[in-house]
Amino acid sequence: MKRKLKDSQEEGKESSVNKRIHSFFQPDGEKKDMSLRWLQQIPSVLIARSKQYEPGRSNKIAAFDLDSTLIKTRSGRVYAKDSSDWQWWDTSVPGTVRRLYDEGYKIVIFSNQNGLNSSQRVKSFRTKVENIVNQLGVSIVFLAALEKDKYRKPMTGMWDWIENDPEDNGISIDKKQSFYVGDAAGREAGWKPKEKKDHSAVDRKFAENIQLSFYTPEEYFLNESKAEFTYGSFEPSKYSDSLPLFTPTSTPLIPTDKSQELIVCVGYPASGKSSFCKKYVVPHDYVYINQDTLKTREKCIKACQQALSEGKSAIVDNTNPEVSTRANYIRLAKNAKIPVRCFNFTADEYLANHNNYFRALHTKGGKSEPLSRIAYNTFKSKFQAPKKTEGFDEIKDINFVFEGTEEDKIAWKKWWT
């Protein structure tokens, strides 16, 4: 592969000097029309293919991110100021891509572009892409995800569309010969002298989800050595399948004598609270109290008070991050002279946010919006770890244990953020 990369780089340099004639030129020297045909197939994705696209031409794909991979801003800004604010990431880029095309690769560009939130920005972006492709001079397929849905990298919706491209006559993609190049690779600050930290590892995660070979632009276009990287604090594929459902296990989850009690849950949104409560607690005749249903904390407190006054046990399924919020329920239990326990859901913000996206985009079929990052930042800023000194008779740590079909588990183990 390194020999191939070096050849590609050399050809990129030669092409700028010798102006090599490629197969995309007509015999009379006139360049083929490389303008794009924009397709209206997925509302949240800009899709285009070259008008000269040859259906079923290849079963191997050379795929690239756009920004900071194929191009960079001419102005030096992080985000382009207009449709003309771009240049090749390196002078070797166009020649390398042309070589791949001549070698029979299908050239595909995948880009996340959720900043295109107006028709004017979309129009300007389209103009830029058309100019890039015209200068590139080869037939391509281009996809840009505009929203945080199943089409946004690292999720595989854009790749799934390519695999089922209606114009490719059902050709099966050879993943072993295909690859993906992107700059969001999880490299830490200083991975190369004076280089900043990558903004994320989303491109590396995208390639891993699809099971494609992955390269950074430096590795692919400049033949540099692989740099160290990190995925961050949570890797779904490495999450343990053998955690106990709760600890300590020396006492039962539900009192064996079925005596009246109050349980107060604590945990990040999407840490598994609701599913756990409904499966393991509510069937034991506990009144289920949830602010998503009742809408306000005051209504939750009132519902809890009513349940306890009727001699019923109750479980409060809210995030309850701070001592002051939990104190409202502890007071009710003390007034009713019954025990009050805390179920502390241990999933951290990264695991919980992973669940958040999986729930919205897989379990619910992409028909619901993932919770915004604000919900996680708010919980984190307010969170005070529960302690027995608050008045709890017991605190049980509840671990997140995935429960679902084997197919769902395979999907959960992939990257969703």
Residue, then its C-alpha position, 0 to 999 in steps of 0.5 A: m500500500k505504501r508503494k501505491l501511495k508514493d506512486s499516487q503522490e508522485e503522479g500528483k506532482e507530475s500532473s501539475v508540472n507535465k499536465r498529463i492527459h487523463s482518460f477524462f479528456q476527449p481525443d480532441g483535447e476537450k475536457k468532458d463535462m464533469s458538472l453534477r446532477w443533484l438528486q432529491q432522494i433523502p431530505s437531510v442529505l445533499i446527494a450529487r453524482s457527475k453527469q458522466y457517471e458510469p453506472g456499475r463501473s466499479n465494485k471498489i470504492a475510494a472514499f474521502d471526507l471533504d474538509s481538511t482532507l481533500i480541501k482546506t480554506r484558502s483564507g486559513r479560517v476553520y470554516a470557509k467564508d464563501s464558495s471560493d474560499w478553498q484550495w487543495w489540501d495538498t498539491s498531490v490530492p487531485g493527481t492521486v484521486r485521478r490515478l485512483y479513478d484511472e485504476g478503476y475506483k469509484i470516487v465517493i465523498f462523504s461529508n458532515q455539513n450540519g452548518l448548512n442551515s439556510s437555503q443560501r448556505v446550501k446554494s453557496f456550498r453546492t457551487k463550491v462542490e461543483n467547482i471542486v469536482n470540475q477541477l478534479g476532473v473525474s466522475i464522483v458521487f457526493l453525499a453531505a449529511l445536513e442533520k444529526d440523524k442516521y446519515r451523519k458520520p459516524m453513523t452509516g446511513m450515507w454508506d448504506w445509500i451507496e451500497n444500495d445505489p439504484e443506478d449501480n445495477g445491484i453491484s456488490i462493493d468489495k470492502k477489502q479493496s475499498f478504503y476511507v480517508g478522513d482527518a477526524a481521527g482522534r489524534e491528540a494535540g502534538w501528534k505531530p509538531k505544532e499540530k492541534k488536537d483533532h476535533s473528533a474521531v468521527d471519520r475513524k469511527f465511520a470507517e470502523n463501523i463500515q469495516l473499511s481500511f482507514y487513513t488520515p490525509e497525512e498517511y494517504f497523500l503524504n505517506e507519513s507514518k500512522a499517528e497515535f490516537t484515542y477514541g475517547s472515554f467510551e468504546p462500545s465494542k469494548y463495553s463489558d458484557s459481564l457487569p452485575l445488574f446492581t451492587p451491592t448484591s448482598t441485599p435484594l433489589i426488591p425487599t422480600d417482605k414487600s414492605q412499603e418504601l420509596i426509591v429515588c433514581v439518579g442518573y444521566p438521561a438515557s442511562g437506562k433508568s426507565s427501562f430498568c424501572k419498568k422491567y425490574v421494579v414496577p411489576h412489584d406494584y410500585v407506583y411509577i413517577n416520571q417527569d417526562t409524563l407528569k411534566t413538572r417536578e411539583k406534579c411528581i412530588k404531589a403524585c409521590q405524596q399521594a402514593l405514599s399516603e395510600g400505603k403504596s411503594a413508589i419509584v421516582d424515575n427522574t435524573n435528580p442530580e442534586v441534593s436539594t431535589r432529592a431532599n423533597y422525596i426523602r422528606l416525604a418518605k421520612n414523614a410517612k415513616i418508610p425506608v427510602r433508597c437511591f438507585n444510582f445509575t452509573a452510566d457516565e455521560y459518554l455511555a448515556n449519550h451513546n444510548n441516547y443516539f442508539r435509542a433515537l436512531h435505531t430503537k425508534g427507527g430514526k423517528s425521534e430526535p436525540l437529546s441535545r448536548i445541553a441535557y448532558n451538560t446541565f446534568k453534569s453541572k448540577f450533579q452531586a453524588p448521592k450519599k447515605t448522609e442525605g437520609f437514604d437507607e441504602i444506595k444501590d449502584i445500577n449498571f447499564v446492561f444491554e438487553g435486546t436481540e443479538e442483532d440489536k446488540i451488534a448495532w449497539k456495539k457500533w459507534w453512534t456519536 
